[in-house]
Amino acid sequence: MARHKVEISGVNTSNIKVLTNEETSELFKKMKEGDPFARDDLINGNLKLVLSIIKKFNNKVDNLDDLFQVGCLGLVKAIDNFDTSYDVKLSTYACPMIIGEIKRYLRDNSSLRISRSIKDIAYKTLRLKEELMDSSGNEPSNKEVADILGVTEFEVTQALDSLREPVSMYEPIYNDGGDTIYLFDQIANKKENYDLDYKLALDKAFNNLKEREKQILNERFIIGKTQMELANELGISQAQISRIEKNSIAKIKKLIK
C-alpha cells in the first residue's frame, strides 16, 4: 500500500486524524459559538478528504504540493459555507468544492494558449451554470446558457471544450505485460480517403462564400473573436454578425452534403 501514499512536503499524511460525524457536528457547534480552535480542527480533521481527491489528478502535475494547497482552499471554503441545518455530510458538500478549486487551478495554469474571448465565455458559462443550478437544482443546457449570454451554442461548446486538459498522443492506455498500446495507435487514420474528400469538399464550400462571410468565419472560429468584437470592428450590429455567421454555416452544410 505504500506505493499509493500521497507525498506532501511538510505533512505526515499517515498521521492525519479523521473526524467522526459526531466530532464534526460538535466542532461546527463550537465554531458557531466562537471557539477559536474549532475551525482549524475541522480543517485538519478533513485533510485526508483533500488527499483522496488529489490522487485523481496525479497525472496532471509533477508535484502534488500545489494541488494539496489548492484543495485545502476548497475545503476551507466548504467549511466556512457549510449549513449544518441540512441533513448532508460535510464530505458530500466539500468534494465538489475541492474538485472545483483544483480544476480552476489547472485551467489557469495550463500551458495551452487560449483566446481571451473564448476563455471569458467559458468562465461566464461555468459561473452561470453554477448560479442557475443553485436556484433550480438542474444544470442548464449549453443552448440555454448561450441565449442568456447572447452568443451561439457553438461558442459555448467551443469555450468549454477549450478548457479540457490536452492529452499526449503517446499516452499509454493499455499494457498487458507485453507491448504497450498508446493513444496514437487507436487514432490511426483508417478513414484517410474519406477525411481527404471531406476536407476538399469543405475547402470548396468555404471558397464559394462571399469575402465578408469568409472574413467573419475566420475571425470567429480561427482567431476566436466574439460577435460583439467583430461588430465593433466592422461597424455593423451584433445581430448582423450573427445572421451572416448562421447563413454562412448553413451554406457550407448545404454544399458538403
C-alpha positions in Angstrom: 0.0 0.0 0.0 3.0 2.3 0.5 3.3 3.0 -3.2 -0.2 4.6 -3.2 0.7 7.0 -0.5 0.5 10.7 -1.5 3.7 12.5 -0.6 3.2 16.1 0.6 6.1 18.3 1.7 5.9 19.1 5.4 2.8 16.9 6.0 2.9 13.5 7.6 -0.1 12.1 5.7 0.0 8.8 7.6 -0.8 10.6 10.9 -3.7 12.8 9.8 -6.7 12.4 12.0 -10.1 11.6 10.5 -13.1 13.1 12.3 -16.2 11.1 13.0 -19.6 12.5 12.1 -20.3 13.2 15.8 -16.9 15.0 16.2 -17.6 17.1 13.1 -21.0 18.1 14.3 -19.6 19.1 17.7 -16.8 21.2 16.1 -19.3 23.0 13.9 -21.4 23.8 17.0 -18.2 25.1 18.8 -17.3 27.2 15.7 -20.7 28.9 15.8 -20.2 29.6 19.4 -17.0 31.4 18.7 -14.4 28.7 19.6 -11.1 30.0 18.0 -9.7 26.5 17.5 -12.8 24.6 16.2 -12.3 25.8 12.5 -8.7 24.7 12.5 -9.7 21.3 14.0 -12.3 20.9 11.3 -9.8 21.7 8.5 -7.1 19.3 10.0 -9.7 16.6 10.5 -10.7 16.6 6.8 -7.3 16.8 5.1 -7.5 13.1 4.1 -10.5 14.1 2.1 -8.3 16.5 0.1 -5.6 13.8 -0.3 -8.1 11.3 -1.6 -9.3 13.8 -4.2 -5.9 15.0 -5.5 -4.9 11.4 -6.2 -7.2 11.5 -9.2 -5.1 14.4 -10.6 -1.8 12.7 -10.0 -1.0 12.5 -13.8 -1.8 16.2 -14.3 1.1 17.7 -12.4 4.7 16.7 -11.4 4.3 18.0 -7.8 1.2 17.4 -5.8 2.1 20.0 -3.1 0.5 22.9 -5.0 -2.7 20.8 -5.7 -2.8 20.0 -2.0 -2.7 23.7 -1.1 -5.4 24.5 -3.7 -7.5 21.6 -2.5 -7.2 22.8 1.1 -8.5 26.2 -0.1 -11.6 24.4 -1.4 -12.0 22.6 1.9 -11.8 25.9 3.9 -14.5 27.4 1.6 -16.7 24.4 2.2 -16.3 24.6 5.9 -17.0 28.3 6.0 -20.1 28.0 3.9 -21.5 24.7 5.2 -25.0 24.8 6.6 -25.5 22.2 9.4 -29.3 22.6 9.2 -29.4 20.4 6.2 -29.1 16.6 6.6 -25.9 16.5 4.4 -22.4 15.2 5.4 -19.6 17.8 5.1 -17.7 15.4 2.8 -20.6 15.4 0.4 -20.7 19.2 0.3 -16.9 19.7 0.3 -15.9 17.2 -2.5 -17.3 19.3 -5.5 -15.9 22.5 -4.0 -12.4 20.9 -3.6 -12.6 19.5 -7.1 -13.8 22.8 -8.5 -10.8 24.7 -7.0 -8.4 22.1 -8.3 -9.8 22.2 -11.8 -9.8 26.0 -11.9 -6.2 26.0 -10.8 -5.3 23.5 -13.6 -7.1 25.6 -16.2 -5.5 28.8 -15.1 -2.0 27.2 -15.2 -2.4 25.3 -18.4 0.4 25.6 -21.0 -2.2 25.7 -23.8 -2.8 29.2 -25.0 -6.5 30.0 -25.2 -8.0 33.1 -26.8 -9.1 35.6 -24.1 -12.6 36.0 -25.7 -13.1 32.2 -25.6 -11.8 32.0 -22.0 -14.2 34.8 -21.0 -17.2 32.9 -22.5 -16.0 29.7 -20.7 -15.8 31.3 -17.3 -19.1 33.1 -17.8 -20.7 29.8 -18.8 -19.4 28.0 -15.7 -20.4 30.8 -13.4 -23.9 31.0 -14.9 -24.4 27.2 -14.8 -23.5 27.2 -11.1 -25.9 30.1 -10.4 -28.8 28.5 -12.3 -28.1 25.1 -10.8 -28.2 26.6 -7.3 -31.6 28.1 -7.8 -33.3 25.3 -9.8 -31.3 22.1 -9.0 -30.9 21.3 -12.7 -27.9 22.1 -14.8 -28.9 24.4 -17.8 -28.1 23.2 -21.3 -25.5 25.0 -23.4 -28.3 26.4 -25.6 -30.0 28.0 -22.6 -26.7 29.5 -21.4 -25.9 30.8 -24.9 -29.3 32.5 -25.1 -28.7 34.3 -21.8 -25.1 35.3 -22.8 -26.1 36.4 -26.2 -23.8 34.1 -28.1 -24.2 31.0 -30.2 -24.5 27.5 -28.7 -21.4 26.6 -30.8 -19.4 29.3 -29.0 -20.4 28.0 -25.6 -19.5 24.4 -26.5 -16.2 25.5 -28.1 -15.3 27.6 -25.0 -16.0 24.6 -22.6 -14.0 22.3 -24.8 -11.0 24.7 -24.8 -10.8 24.2 -21.0 -10.2 20.4 -21.3 -6.7 19.3 -20.5 -4.7 18.3 -23.6 -3.7 14.6 -23.8 -0.5 13.4 -25.3 -0.8 11.1 -28.4 1.8 8.9 -26.8 -0.3 8.5 -23.6 -0.1 4.7 -22.7 -3.7 3.4 -22.5 -3.1 -0.4 -22.1 -0.3 -2.8 -21.2 -0.8 -6.5 -20.6 2.8 -7.1 -19.8 3.9 -7.1 -23.4 3.8 -4.2 -25.9 2.3 -1.0 -24.7 -0.7 0.4 -26.6 -0.6 4.2 -26.9 -3.4 6.6 -27.7 -1.7 7.2 -31.1 -2.3 3.6 -32.0 -6.0 4.0 -31.5 -6.4 7.1 -33.7 -4.7 5.8 -36.8 -6.1 7.4 -39.9 -8.2 4.5 -41.0 -10.5 6.9 -42.9 -7.8 8.7 -44.8 -9.6 8.8 -48.1 -12.9 9.9 -46.5 -11.2 12.6 -44.5 -9.4 13.9 -47.5 -12.6 14.0 -49.6 -14.4 15.8 -46.7 -11.6 18.4 -46.4 -11.6 19.1 -50.1 -15.4 19.5 -50.0 -15.1 21.8 -47.0 -12.5 23.9 -48.7 -14.5 24.2 -51.9 -17.7 25.2 -50.0 -15.7 27.8 -48.0 -14.3 29.3 -51.2 -17.9 29.7 -52.5 -18.7 32.1 -49.7 -18.6 35.9 -50.1 -15.5 37.7 -48.8 -17.4 39.2 -45.9 -18.7 35.7 -45.0 -15.2 34.2 -45.2 -13.8 37.1 -43.0 -16.4 36.6 -40.3 -16.0 32.9 -40.1 -12.2 33.2 -40.0 -12.3 35.9 -37.3 -14.9 34.0 -35.3 -13.7 30.4 -35.4 -10.0 30.6 -36.2 -8.9 33.7 -34.3 -11.7 33.4 -31.7 -13.2 36.9 -31.6 -16.7 37.4 -30.2 -19.6 38.6 -32.3 -19.5 41.9 -30.4 -15.8 42.4 -31.1 -16.4 41.8 -34.8 -19.4 44.1 -34.9 -17.4 47.0 -33.5 -14.5 46.4 -35.9 -16.8 46.1 -39.0 -19.2 48.9 -38.0 -22.3 46.7 -38.0 -24.6 45.3 -35.4 -24.0 42.1 -33.4 -27.3 40.9 -34.8 -26.0 41.3 -38.4 -22.8 39.4 -37.5 -24.9 36.6 -36.0 -27.1 36.4 -39.1 -24.1 36.4 -41.5 -22.4 33.7 -39.4 -25.5 31.4 -39.3 -26.2 31.9 -43.0 -22.6 31.1 -43.9 -22.5 27.9 -41.9 -25.8 26.9 -43.4 -24.4 27.4 -46.9 -21.4 25.3 -46.1 -23.5 22.5 -44.7 -25.7 22.5 -47.8 -22.6 22.4 -50.1 -20.9 19.5 -48.4 -23.9 17.2 -48.1 
